[in-house]
Amino acid sequence: MHPIKTGLLALTAATLLAACGSKEDTTAPDVPFADWGESHSAKPDFATVEYKHPLAVDDLYKLTPKNLALLDQEQVDQIYARLTAGPIPEGPYEGDLFFPRGESGKTRLSEIAGGKLRGLLVNVGVKKLDLMGELLWKGKVFYKDEMLLRNRIEDLKTLKAVGLIEETDDNPLMEIEVHGRDQWLLFPARLYCGQSLLDGRRESIIIDYAFTDQLPGYRRMPDMMAGRDGFAIRDEIRMVRPGFYLGRAYIDRAFVVNFVLYNEDVAEAAKADFMKTGTAPEDCWTGTQPRKIITASAK
């Protein structure tokens, strides 16, 4: 099998977060959307979507990391455009990627990543490509004070077996314990507020791997694969509700896949206040078109 296709099998096999699961996760969320067509000219303007179809707080709680995958990409985009960045996360978050309803994502990933892969295949190999999706959009740790992010890796044995880890005495692997599980921290990235590549009306939280080689804890392999000498990955996220973020992943500024991030402790701690007010701290520019806040009491 072609190396690119083999590597993508690991991506399409990824499962969504069991921590947020419910019986509703098998049904697409019943939230409002604007009509759209397949052609670019038939896509609705995001400002109009937000004005005519604002997402109420109740709507936001209908969304889960699993049921988002039951929507079309246009619907996922419309949800993302009606969100604000919210606060930059702090601490560990569970994460996973998803392709929208009816799409495997393999063709798009192959087309976009193909040029990058051709330059990396000699040194990377098929087995290492299999791991990329699982590593880059799984669990993360946010260091808000440092404006840094690192990815949580549990399966270090597999990484070593395929030669993806370079260990030196002067650069030991960083470790963390999450829910009683020992994990290692790889793929450092910068955090900052920046313009969304989908919706420029307001900022998103950016997770940028471009200059990963300049960050504390960097090791050439595997970290370089996410940086400017590798896949040139740039992610952006916006808050669905406290503790739950919807993200978009780009390779060389071309969109490739959606992902979710979730922290159950943060979600539960902030739920009562958010359901009452519909607001959360904002660390990024919210734009000139304010998000309409609709709570149960406001209906």
C-alpha positions in Angstrom: 0.0 0.0 0.0 1.2 3.6 -0.7 2.9 5.1 2.3 0.5 8.1 2.4 -2.6 5.9 2.4 -1.1 3.6 5.0 -0.4 6.6 7.2 -3.9 7.9 6.9 -5.5 4.7 8.1 -4.4 5.6 11.6 -6.1 8.9 11.3 -9.5 7.6 10.1 -9.4 4.9 12.8 -9.2 7.5 15.6 -12.1 7.3 18.1 -13.7 10.3 19.8 -13.7 11.1 23.5 -15.6 8.6 25.7 -15.5 11.1 28.5 -18.1 13.3 26.9 -20.2 10.5 25.4 -24.0 10.1 25.8 -26.9 8.5 24.0 -27.2 11.8 22.1 -23.8 11.2 20.5 -25.3 8.9 17.9 -27.6 11.7 16.6 -26.6 15.0 14.9 -27.1 17.9 17.3 -30.4 19.9 16.7 -29.0 23.4 16.4 -29.8 26.1 13.8 -27.9 26.4 10.5 -28.2 28.7 7.5 -29.0 27.1 4.1 -26.0 26.5 1.8 -25.1 25.1 -1.5 -22.1 23.2 -2.8 -20.6 26.1 -4.9 -18.6 28.8 -3.2 -21.1 31.5 -4.2 -23.8 29.5 -2.5 -22.0 29.5 0.9 -23.6 31.9 3.4 -21.8 34.9 4.9 -20.8 34.1 8.5 -21.9 37.5 9.8 -25.4 36.8 8.4 -25.4 33.3 9.8 -24.5 34.6 13.3 -27.1 37.4 13.1 -30.0 35.2 11.9 -29.1 32.0 13.6 -27.3 32.8 16.9 -26.3 29.8 19.0 -28.1 29.8 22.4 -26.4 28.4 25.5 -28.7 25.4 25.3 -27.5 24.9 21.7 -23.9 24.9 22.8 -24.7 22.1 25.4 -26.2 20.0 22.6 -22.8 19.8 21.0 -20.4 17.1 22.1 -16.9 15.9 20.9 -18.7 12.9 19.3 -21.8 14.3 17.7 -19.9 17.1 15.8 -18.6 14.3 13.5 -22.3 13.7 12.5 -22.4 17.1 10.8 -21.4 18.2 7.3 -18.2 20.2 7.1 -20.3 23.3 6.2 -22.2 22.9 9.4 -19.0 22.4 11.4 -17.7 25.6 9.8 -20.9 27.5 10.7 -20.6 26.4 14.3 -17.0 27.5 14.5 -17.8 30.9 13.0 -20.4 31.6 15.7 -17.9 30.9 18.5 -15.4 33.2 20.2 -12.0 32.1 21.3 -12.8 32.2 25.0 -10.0 31.9 27.5 -6.7 30.4 26.5 -6.8 26.9 28.2 -4.6 26.0 31.1 -3.4 22.5 32.0 -4.1 19.1 30.4 -6.9 18.5 27.8 -8.0 15.3 26.1 -8.2 15.6 22.4 -9.1 13.8 19.2 -9.6 14.6 15.5 -12.7 14.0 13.4 -13.8 14.0 9.8 -17.3 15.3 9.1 -20.2 13.1 8.1 -19.7 11.2 4.8 -16.0 12.1 4.6 -12.9 9.9 5.3 -10.6 12.8 4.8 -8.0 10.5 3.1 -8.1 12.2 -0.3 -7.7 15.7 1.1 -4.9 14.8 3.5 -3.1 12.9 0.7 -3.3 15.9 -1.7 -2.2 18.5 0.9 0.4 16.4 2.7 1.7 14.8 -0.4 4.4 17.4 -1.2 5.6 17.5 2.4 5.6 13.7 2.6 7.8 13.2 -0.4 10.5 15.2 1.2 10.2 13.3 4.5 9.7 9.7 3.4 13.4 8.9 3.3 13.9 9.8 6.9 10.5 9.1 8.3 9.2 5.8 6.9 5.8 4.3 6.8 5.4 3.2 10.4 6.3 6.7 11.6 3.7 8.3 9.4 1.1 6.0 10.9 1.6 7.8 14.2 1.4 11.4 13.2 -2.3 11.9 13.4 -2.6 10.2 16.8 0.3 12.2 18.2 -0.6 15.7 17.1 -4.3 15.9 17.8 -4.6 13.8 21.0 -4.0 14.9 24.6 -2.3 18.3 25.1 -1.0 20.4 28.0 -1.4 24.2 27.9 1.0 26.4 29.7 -0.8 29.7 29.6 1.8 31.7 31.6 4.5 30.7 29.1 2.1 30.8 26.1 3.3 27.3 25.2 1.7 23.9 24.5 3.0 20.4 24.5 1.4 17.2 23.3 0.9 14.2 25.7 2.4 10.9 24.5 1.6 7.6 26.3 3.0 5.0 23.9 6.7 5.8 24.2 7.6 2.2 23.5 6.2 2.3 20.0 7.9 5.6 19.2 11.2 4.1 20.3 10.6 1.0 18.2 10.3 3.0 15.0 13.2 5.2 15.8 11.1 8.3 16.3 12.7 9.3 19.7 16.2 10.7 20.1 17.3 10.6 23.7 20.3 12.4 25.1 21.5 12.9 28.6 21.5 16.7 28.2 17.9 16.7 26.8 15.8 14.3 28.9 12.2 13.7 28.0 9.7 15.9 29.9 7.1 13.9 31.9 3.7 14.6 33.4 1.1 12.5 35.3 -2.6 12.9 34.1 -5.3 11.0 36.0 -2.7 8.6 37.3 -1.2 7.9 33.9 2.5 8.7 33.3 2.9 10.6 30.0 5.7 12.3 28.1 5.6 15.7 26.5 6.6 16.2 22.9 5.8 18.5 19.9 6.1 22.0 21.7 4.1 24.8 20.1 3.6 28.5 20.6 0.2 29.8 21.8 -1.1 33.2 20.8 -4.2 35.0 19.6 -4.4 35.5 15.9 -6.7 35.8 12.9 -8.7 32.7 12.0 -8.0 31.3 8.5 -11.7 30.5 8.2 -13.4 33.5 9.8 -11.4 36.7 10.0 -14.1 38.6 11.8 -12.6 37.7 15.2 -9.5 36.0 16.6 -8.9 32.4 17.5 -6.4 30.8 19.8 -3.5 29.7 17.6 -1.3 26.6 18.2 1.7 27.2 16.0 4.4 24.6 15.4 6.3 26.6 12.9 9.2 27.5 15.2 9.0 24.4 17.5 12.8 24.1 17.2 13.2 27.3 19.2 11.1 26.2 22.1 12.2 24.6 25.5 12.3 20.8 25.4 12.6 20.5 21.6 14.2 17.4 20.2 14.8 17.0 16.5 12.9 13.7 16.2 9.9 13.6 16.3 9.3 17.3 17.0 10.6 18.6 13.6 7.9 16.7 11.8 5.3 19.3 13.0 7.5 22.3 12.3 8.4 24.4 9.3 10.9 21.7 8.1 8.2 19.1 8.4 4.4 19.4 7.9 4.3 23.1 9.0 1.2 22.5 11.2 -0.9 25.4 12.5 -4.0 24.8 14.5 -6.6 27.2 15.7 -9.3 26.7 18.4 -12.4 28.4 19.7 -14.5 27.7 22.8 -17.8 25.8 22.4 -18.3 26.1 26.2 -16.0 26.2 29.2 -13.6 23.2 29.0 -14.6 22.2 25.4 -12.9 23.7 22.3 -13.5 23.1 18.6 -10.3 23.2 16.5 -9.1 23.3 12.9 -5.8 21.9 11.8 -3.8 23.2 8.8 -0.8 21.9 6.9 1.0 24.8 5.1 -2.1 26.9 5.7 -4.4 24.4 3.9 -7.2 23.0 6.1 -7.0 19.2 6.7 -9.0 18.1 9.7 -11.2 19.1 12.6 -10.4 18.3 16.2 -11.8 18.7 19.7 -10.2 19.4 23.1 -11.9 18.7 26.4 -11.2 19.0 30.1 -14.0 17.5 32.2 -13.0 19.3 35.4 -13.0 22.7 33.8 -16.3 21.9 32.1 -18.1 20.9 35.3 -16.7 23.7 37.4 -17.9 26.4 35.0 -21.1 24.9 33.9 -23.6 26.5 36.3 -22.3 30.0 35.8 -22.0 29.7 32.0 -25.5 28.4 31.7 -26.7 31.4 33.6 -24.7 34.1 31.9 -23.6 32.6 28.6 -20.2 34.4 29.0 -16.7 33.4 29.8 -13.4 35.3 30.0 -12.0 36.3 26.6 -8.3 36.4 26.0 -8.5 37.3 22.3 -10.1 40.0 20.2 -13.8 39.2 19.9 -14.4 41.4 16.8 -16.7 44.2 16.0 -19.8 42.0 15.7 -20.6 40.9 19.3 -21.9 37.3 19.8 -25.6 37.4 20.7 -26.0 35.7 24.2 -29.2 33.7 24.6 -29.6 31.9 27.9 -32.6 30.0 29.2 -33.7 33.0 31.2 -33.5 35.3 28.2 -35.8 33.2 26.0 
